[in-house]
């Protein structure tokens, strides 16, 4: 057997037992949670989990019977699949048009409205929302090496002991401990003081209203002077290819964006577990925006416009009744970009 096949295998027993198919399938939620945090993409997470199960079902019955813990085996394989994907993703993202951002995660329990649909319809419904899926957290993970990211997520988020992490990453337990420690320092260095969800919801709502009113002064007042907005358009025409820096520049950019999109509707939605905004044009989700705050002002905006990353949002919004009127077109002074 290969190393993957023997991991989790029990010592030879007189009566081999066939793993319960329900137990094997029941690991799917855990695997999707792991893969999304490792890859920052729902689509890639689903592919990784599918590949993991494909390898399980490719085993012979005898090989499956020899595996004492199917869950441990599946996690090991999923971790290795994700590690390989992270390595190849670096090369792909170097060729990516503009900035690359993690795929935004919808939430079934909205802070405005309520859950959409009845049961799990896509990988997003399987992801447990906590601080390890906020956009700010995932963006920091993107700056790590693949080995750092895998070691940190497995140990610090999923509480796997370092000897098990070592078997997945292909390093010694001591090396994995160092990798996780390095990743932890990166997280601490980038982490802003936590803002209560209610306070963030109020600030995002005020931001939405100022954006709808095309009120540049109000937008500037809600943004930190050195705020940064990063847009991921994936080559979409009109998407900013580089971060927009400075509160006033961001405000003018957003008003210019709204002016070019008459009928733009802004909706308050949970994005990766935190209050955010969804901009829609007709039945299409145009942008999903996540926010980071400090000292009562918005410091970071991550705006995902790549249509390939917004499919779950378009599907979900289509199930909801309209909640807001389109953004107003009040009389206003001429402005520049």
One Martini backbone bead per residue (centre of mass of N, CA, C, O) as a GRO file, in nm:
protein
  337
    1UNK     BB    1   0.100   0.033   0.014
    2UNK     BB    2   0.054   0.343   0.048
    3UNK     BB    3   0.070   0.596   0.264
    4UNK     BB    4  -0.227   0.675   0.231
    5UNK     BB    5  -0.340   0.380   0.270
    6UNK     BB    6  -0.205   0.332   0.569
    7UNK     BB    7  -0.330   0.557   0.695
    8UNK     BB    8  -0.511   0.439   0.970
    9UNK     BB    9  -0.421   0.160   1.005
   10UNK     BB   10  -0.471  -0.139   1.130
   11UNK     BB   11  -0.399  -0.397   1.275
   12UNK     BB   12  -0.408  -0.707   1.233
   13UNK     BB   13  -0.710  -0.887   1.195
   14UNK     BB   14  -0.941  -1.139   1.197
   15UNK     BB   15  -1.187  -0.912   1.161
   16UNK     BB   16  -1.270  -0.729   0.925
   17UNK     BB   17  -1.397  -0.400   0.867
   18UNK     BB   18  -1.637  -0.213   0.719
   19UNK     BB   19  -1.680   0.092   0.647
   20UNK     BB   20  -1.907   0.320   0.707
   21UNK     BB   21  -2.054   0.510   0.471
   22UNK     BB   22  -2.175   0.729   0.660
   23UNK     BB   23  -1.908   0.812   0.791
   24UNK     BB   24  -1.760   0.898   0.539
   25UNK     BB   25  -1.969   1.113   0.442
   26UNK     BB   26  -1.970   1.272   0.725
   27UNK     BB   27  -1.683   1.421   0.660
   28UNK     BB   28  -1.749   1.654   0.464
   29UNK     BB   29  -1.771   1.903   0.644
   30UNK     BB   30  -1.481   1.899   0.751
   31UNK     BB   31  -1.342   1.916   0.470
   32UNK     BB   32  -1.462   2.185   0.376
   33UNK     BB   33  -1.357   2.354   0.609
   34UNK     BB   34  -1.062   2.301   0.556
   35UNK     BB   35  -1.038   2.377   0.249
   36UNK     BB   36  -1.130   2.673   0.265
   37UNK     BB   37  -0.902   2.770   0.459
   38UNK     BB   38  -0.666   2.675   0.270
   39UNK     BB   39  -0.783   2.816  -0.022
   40UNK     BB   40  -1.017   3.049  -0.039
   41UNK     BB   41  -1.221   2.839  -0.199
   42UNK     BB   42  -1.506   2.683  -0.280
   43UNK     BB   43  -1.439   2.546  -0.546
   44UNK     BB   44  -1.166   2.421  -0.455
   45UNK     BB   45  -1.277   2.270  -0.212
   46UNK     BB   46  -1.465   2.084  -0.368
   47UNK     BB   47  -1.244   1.954  -0.542
   48UNK     BB   48  -1.078   1.839  -0.306
   49UNK     BB   49  -1.303   1.659  -0.190
   50UNK     BB   50  -1.354   1.495  -0.443
   51UNK     BB   51  -1.065   1.380  -0.462
   52UNK     BB   52  -1.068   1.237  -0.190
   53UNK     BB   53  -1.306   1.043  -0.256
   54UNK     BB   54  -1.182   0.918  -0.506
   55UNK     BB   55  -0.950   0.780  -0.348
   56UNK     BB   56  -1.124   0.608  -0.168
   57UNK     BB   57  -1.289   0.457  -0.402
   58UNK     BB   58  -1.014   0.337  -0.528
   59UNK     BB   59  -1.011   0.146  -0.319
   60UNK     BB   60  -1.011  -0.137  -0.190
   61UNK     BB   61  -1.175  -0.317   0.036
   62UNK     BB   62  -0.923  -0.407   0.189
   63UNK     BB   63  -0.803  -0.125   0.228
   64UNK     BB   64  -1.042  -0.007   0.384
   65UNK     BB   65  -1.037  -0.219   0.620
   66UNK     BB   66  -0.735  -0.124   0.718
   67UNK     BB   67  -0.880   0.138   0.812
   68UNK     BB   68  -0.946   0.264   1.120
   69UNK     BB   69  -0.961   0.589   1.019
   70UNK     BB   70  -1.126   0.752   0.783
   71UNK     BB   71  -1.107   1.045   0.881
   72UNK     BB   72  -0.796   1.059   0.893
   73UNK     BB   73  -0.750   0.985   0.600
   74UNK     BB   74  -0.912   1.214   0.466
   75UNK     BB   75  -0.755   1.448   0.596
   76UNK     BB   76  -0.481   1.379   0.483
   77UNK     BB   77  -0.556   1.395   0.185
   78UNK     BB   78  -0.676   1.680   0.184
   79UNK     BB   79  -0.419   1.823   0.281
   80UNK     BB   80  -0.245   1.736   0.036
   81UNK     BB   81  -0.415   1.850  -0.186
   82UNK     BB   82  -0.401   2.145  -0.084
   83UNK     BB   83  -0.096   2.174  -0.090
   84UNK     BB   84  -0.073   2.138  -0.395
   85UNK     BB   85  -0.268   2.371  -0.475
   86UNK     BB   86  -0.106   2.599  -0.342
   87UNK     BB   87   0.142   2.573  -0.519
   88UNK     BB   88  -0.008   2.623  -0.797
   89UNK     BB   89  -0.155   2.894  -0.721
   90UNK     BB   90   0.084   3.085  -0.724
   91UNK     BB   91   0.127   3.079  -1.029
   92UNK     BB   92  -0.162   3.165  -1.112
   93UNK     BB   93  -0.164   3.444  -0.947
   94UNK     BB   94   0.064   3.578  -1.114
   95UNK     BB   95  -0.146   3.577  -1.377
   96UNK     BB   96  -0.343   3.749  -1.255
   97UNK     BB   97  -0.584   3.991  -1.297
   98UNK     BB   98  -0.489   4.157  -1.058
   99UNK     BB   99  -0.636   4.103  -0.769
  100UNK     BB  100  -0.643   3.851  -0.516
  101UNK     BB  101  -0.928   3.700  -0.360
  102UNK     BB  102  -1.116   3.557  -0.165
  103UNK     BB  103  -1.398   3.379  -0.146
  104UNK     BB  104  -1.698   3.469  -0.065
  105UNK     BB  105  -1.910   3.406   0.223
  106UNK     BB  106  -2.195   3.299   0.288
  107UNK     BB  107  -2.491   3.318   0.507
  108UNK     BB  108  -2.760   3.168   0.660
  109UNK     BB  109  -2.735   3.377   0.905
  110UNK     BB  110  -2.858   3.669   0.892
  111UNK     BB  111  -2.849   4.016   1.000
  112UNK     BB  112  -3.049   4.030   0.757
  113UNK     BB  113  -3.319   3.863   0.786
  114UNK     BB  114  -3.263   3.528   0.660
  115UNK     BB  115  -3.254   3.228   0.576
  116UNK     BB  116  -3.177   3.043   0.288
  117UNK     BB  117  -3.356   2.801   0.255
  118UNK     BB  118  -3.325   2.479   0.383
  119UNK     BB  119  -3.064   2.333   0.278
  120UNK     BB  120  -2.789   2.220   0.158
  121UNK     BB  121  -2.656   2.350  -0.170
  122UNK     BB  122  -2.357   2.418  -0.087
  123UNK     BB  123  -2.050   2.455   0.049
  124UNK     BB  124  -2.126   2.705   0.227
  125UNK     BB  125  -2.328   2.535   0.419
  126UNK     BB  126  -2.068   2.376   0.559
  127UNK     BB  127  -1.951   2.632   0.684
  128UNK     BB  128  -1.802   2.736   0.964
  129UNK     BB  129  -1.843   3.030   1.142
  130UNK     BB  130  -1.549   3.227   1.209
  131UNK     BB  131  -1.250   3.391   1.248
  132UNK     BB  132  -1.119   3.188   1.017
  133UNK     BB  133  -1.324   3.342   0.776
  134UNK     BB  134  -1.240   3.605   0.756
  135UNK     BB  135  -1.110   3.819   0.536
  136UNK     BB  136  -0.868   3.913   0.700
  137UNK     BB  137  -0.761   3.628   0.761
  138UNK     BB  138  -0.736   3.518   0.467
  139UNK     BB  139  -0.537   3.732   0.364
  140UNK     BB  140  -0.305   3.648   0.549
  141UNK     BB  141  -0.283   3.354   0.450
  142UNK     BB  142  -0.185   3.436   0.158
  143UNK     BB  143   0.114   3.521   0.274
  144UNK     BB  144   0.173   3.234   0.307
  145UNK     BB  145   0.294   2.947   0.306
  146UNK     BB  146   0.171   2.645   0.253
  147UNK     BB  147   0.291   2.512   0.510
  148UNK     BB  148   0.199   2.725   0.712
  149UNK     BB  149  -0.103   2.710   0.659
  150UNK     BB  150  -0.148   2.411   0.722
  151UNK     BB  151  -0.027   2.399   1.007
  152UNK     BB  152  -0.203   2.619   1.135
  153UNK     BB  153  -0.489   2.514   1.074
  154UNK     BB  154  -0.462   2.231   1.195
  155UNK     BB  155  -0.371   2.327   1.483
  156UNK     BB  156  -0.525   2.606   1.564
  157UNK     BB  157  -0.817   2.527   1.447
  158UNK     BB  158  -0.828   2.182   1.452
  159UNK     BB  159  -0.632   2.047   1.673
  160UNK     BB  160  -0.382   1.915   1.563
  161UNK     BB  161  -0.124   1.739   1.618
  162UNK     BB  162   0.197   1.756   1.510
  163UNK     BB  163   0.237   1.460   1.421
  164UNK     BB  164  -0.005   1.477   1.219
  165UNK     BB  165   0.087   1.721   1.057
  166UNK     BB  166   0.351   1.595   0.956
  167UNK     BB  167   0.210   1.371   0.778
  168UNK     BB  168   0.093   1.596   0.579
  169UNK     BB  169   0.343   1.797   0.519
  170UNK     BB  170   0.638   1.650   0.542
  171UNK     BB  171   0.738   1.702   0.836
  172UNK     BB  172   0.838   1.769   1.127
  173UNK     BB  173   0.710   1.851   1.424
  174UNK     BB  174   0.909   2.085   1.473
  175UNK     BB  175   0.864   2.227   1.201
  176UNK     BB  176   0.556   2.270   1.240
  177UNK     BB  177   0.580   2.447   1.487
  178UNK     BB  178   0.731   2.674   1.338
  179UNK     BB  179   0.521   2.733   1.124
  180UNK     BB  180   0.290   2.811   1.321
  181UNK     BB  181   0.445   3.039   1.462
  182UNK     BB  182   0.485   3.216   1.213
  183UNK     BB  183   0.183   3.248   1.147
  184UNK     BB  184   0.102   3.378   1.415
  185UNK     BB  185   0.267   3.637   1.377
  186UNK     BB  186   0.117   3.736   1.129
  187UNK     BB  187  -0.158   3.764   1.260
  188UNK     BB  188  -0.084   3.962   1.487
  189UNK     BB  189   0.032   4.193   1.302
  190UNK     BB  190  -0.264   4.221   1.137
  191UNK     BB  191  -0.439   4.260   1.384
  192UNK     BB  192  -0.725   4.400   1.477
  193UNK     BB  193  -0.933   4.519   1.675
  194UNK     BB  194  -1.221   4.417   1.780
  195UNK     BB  195  -1.550   4.448   1.642
  196UNK     BB  196  -1.851   4.467   1.706
  197UNK     BB  197  -2.108   4.367   1.517
  198UNK     BB  198  -2.302   4.606   1.573
  199UNK     BB  199  -2.101   4.831   1.499
  200UNK     BB  200  -2.048   4.735   1.210
  201UNK     BB  201  -2.338   4.745   1.108
  202UNK     BB  202  -2.375   5.052   1.145
  203UNK     BB  203  -2.140   5.144   0.962
  204UNK     BB  204  -2.231   4.998   0.704
  205UNK     BB  205  -2.504   5.138   0.683
  206UNK     BB  206  -2.391   5.426   0.654
  207UNK     BB  207  -2.229   5.362   0.402
  208UNK     BB  208  -2.463   5.284   0.222
  209UNK     BB  209  -2.618   5.553   0.236
  210UNK     BB  210  -2.387   5.728   0.122
  211UNK     BB  211  -2.364   5.576  -0.147
  212UNK     BB  212  -2.655   5.619  -0.246
  213UNK     BB  213  -2.617   5.949  -0.218
  214UNK     BB  214  -2.335   6.040  -0.317
  215UNK     BB  215  -2.166   6.108  -0.038
  216UNK     BB  216  -1.852   6.200  -0.002
  217UNK     BB  217  -1.826   6.322   0.282
  218UNK     BB  218  -1.950   6.080   0.433
  219UNK     BB  219  -1.750   5.868   0.337
  220UNK     BB  220  -1.495   6.002   0.446
  221UNK     BB  221  -1.596   5.995   0.749
  222UNK     BB  222  -1.593   5.660   0.748
  223UNK     BB  223  -1.299   5.681   0.658
  224UNK     BB  224  -0.990   5.632   0.669
  225UNK     BB  225  -0.734   5.811   0.544
  226UNK     BB  226  -0.568   5.511   0.494
  227UNK     BB  227  -0.746   5.360   0.334
  228UNK     BB  228  -0.825   5.035   0.171
  229UNK     BB  229  -0.903   4.920  -0.164
  230UNK     BB  230  -0.977   4.589  -0.283
  231UNK     BB  231  -1.004   4.450  -0.611
  232UNK     BB  232  -1.176   4.161  -0.765
  233UNK     BB  233  -1.217   4.101  -1.125
  234UNK     BB  234  -1.067   3.898  -1.317
  235UNK     BB  235  -1.067   4.113  -1.577
  236UNK     BB  236  -1.279   4.307  -1.546
  237UNK     BB  237  -1.420   4.565  -1.669
  238UNK     BB  238  -1.332   4.843  -1.456
  239UNK     BB  239  -1.147   4.715  -1.266
  240UNK     BB  240  -0.934   4.742  -1.022
  241UNK     BB  241  -0.585   4.657  -1.029
  242UNK     BB  242  -0.540   4.842  -0.779
  243UNK     BB  243  -0.519   4.975  -0.496
  244UNK     BB  244  -0.713   5.201  -0.308
  245UNK     BB  245  -0.585   5.500  -0.156
  246UNK     BB  246  -0.782   5.665   0.045
  247UNK     BB  247  -1.073   5.802   0.135
  248UNK     BB  248  -1.134   5.996  -0.108
  249UNK     BB  249  -1.068   5.801  -0.340
  250UNK     BB  250  -1.276   5.590  -0.264
  251UNK     BB  251  -1.529   5.763  -0.273
  252UNK     BB  252  -1.504   5.844  -0.575
  253UNK     BB  253  -1.502   5.563  -0.690
  254UNK     BB  254  -1.783   5.472  -0.587
  255UNK     BB  255  -1.947   5.692  -0.727
  256UNK     BB  256  -1.853   5.623  -1.011
  257UNK     BB  257  -1.964   5.336  -1.009
  258UNK     BB  258  -2.265   5.418  -0.964
  259UNK     BB  259  -2.293   5.602  -1.217
  260UNK     BB  260  -2.231   5.345  -1.415
  261UNK     BB  261  -2.489   5.199  -1.236
  262UNK     BB  262  -2.787   5.206  -1.291
  263UNK     BB  263  -2.979   5.049  -1.039
  264UNK     BB  264  -2.825   5.012  -0.795
  265UNK     BB  265  -2.816   4.764  -0.533
  266UNK     BB  266  -2.807   4.765  -0.178
  267UNK     BB  267  -2.702   4.506   0.055
  268UNK     BB  268  -2.732   4.358   0.362
  269UNK     BB  269  -2.462   4.134   0.451
  270UNK     BB  270  -2.306   3.844   0.517
  271UNK     BB  271  -1.939   3.829   0.526
  272UNK     BB  272  -1.761   3.606   0.664
  273UNK     BB  273  -1.930   3.677   0.946
  274UNK     BB  274  -1.966   3.980   0.849
  275UNK     BB  275  -2.055   4.283   0.785
  276UNK     BB  276  -2.190   4.368   0.460
  277UNK     BB  277  -2.197   4.403   0.096
  278UNK     BB  278  -2.437   4.404  -0.181
  279UNK     BB  279  -2.418   4.444  -0.532
  280UNK     BB  280  -2.689   4.506  -0.766
  281UNK     BB  281  -2.788   4.408  -1.110
  282UNK     BB  282  -3.065   4.311  -1.097
  283UNK     BB  283  -2.997   3.954  -1.104
  284UNK     BB  284  -2.699   4.059  -1.037
  285UNK     BB  285  -2.398   4.015  -0.887
  286UNK     BB  286  -2.136   4.256  -0.871
  287UNK     BB  287  -2.075   4.285  -0.548
  288UNK     BB  288  -1.860   4.193  -0.268
  289UNK     BB  289  -1.827   4.340   0.062
  290UNK     BB  290  -1.562   4.377   0.286
  291UNK     BB  291  -1.469   4.466   0.632
  292UNK     BB  292  -1.250   4.689   0.818
  293UNK     BB  293  -1.189   4.803   1.157
  294UNK     BB  294  -1.097   5.123   1.331
  295UNK     BB  295  -1.191   5.356   1.541
  296UNK     BB  296  -1.481   5.383   1.382
  297UNK     BB  297  -1.343   5.296   1.102
  298UNK     BB  298  -1.264   5.234   0.777
  299UNK     BB  299  -0.973   5.049   0.652
  300UNK     BB  300  -1.108   4.804   0.484
  301UNK     BB  301  -1.171   4.691   0.141
  302UNK     BB  302  -1.328   4.400  -0.006
  303UNK     BB  303  -1.386   4.362  -0.361
  304UNK     BB  304  -1.586   4.131  -0.527
  305UNK     BB  305  -1.623   4.084  -0.905
  306UNK     BB  306  -1.583   3.804  -0.982
  307UNK     BB  307  -1.815   3.598  -1.117
  308UNK     BB  308  -1.693   3.317  -1.026
  309UNK     BB  309  -1.722   3.415  -0.704
  310UNK     BB  310  -2.064   3.485  -0.722
  311UNK     BB  311  -2.266   3.248  -0.757
  312UNK     BB  312  -2.391   3.202  -0.470
  313UNK     BB  313  -2.514   3.493  -0.460
  314UNK     BB  314  -2.701   3.486  -0.703
  315UNK     BB  315  -2.868   3.241  -0.613
  316UNK     BB  316  -2.967   3.359  -0.339
  317UNK     BB  317  -3.093   3.630  -0.430
  318UNK     BB  318  -3.312   3.494  -0.612
  319UNK     BB  319  -3.476   3.386  -0.345
  320UNK     BB  320  -3.532   3.677  -0.280
  321UNK     BB  321  -3.680   3.947  -0.185
  322UNK     BB  322  -3.703   4.261  -0.220
  323UNK     BB  323  -3.562   4.517   0.014
  324UNK     BB  324  -3.470   4.752  -0.184
  325UNK     BB  325  -3.422   5.026  -0.325
  326UNK     BB  326  -3.276   5.184  -0.541
  327UNK     BB  327  -3.047   5.391  -0.579
  328UNK     BB  328  -3.025   5.710  -0.556
  329UNK     BB  329  -3.061   6.036  -0.759
  330UNK     BB  330  -2.940   6.294  -0.649
  331UNK     BB  331  -2.855   6.596  -0.628
  332UNK     BB  332  -2.527   6.713  -0.745
  333UNK     BB  333  -2.213   6.770  -0.755
  334UNK     BB  334  -1.959   6.777  -0.929
  335UNK     BB  335  -1.709   6.519  -0.999
  336UNK     BB  336  -1.437   6.340  -0.954
  337UNK     BB  337  -1.223   6.061  -0.917
   0.00000   0.00000   0.00000
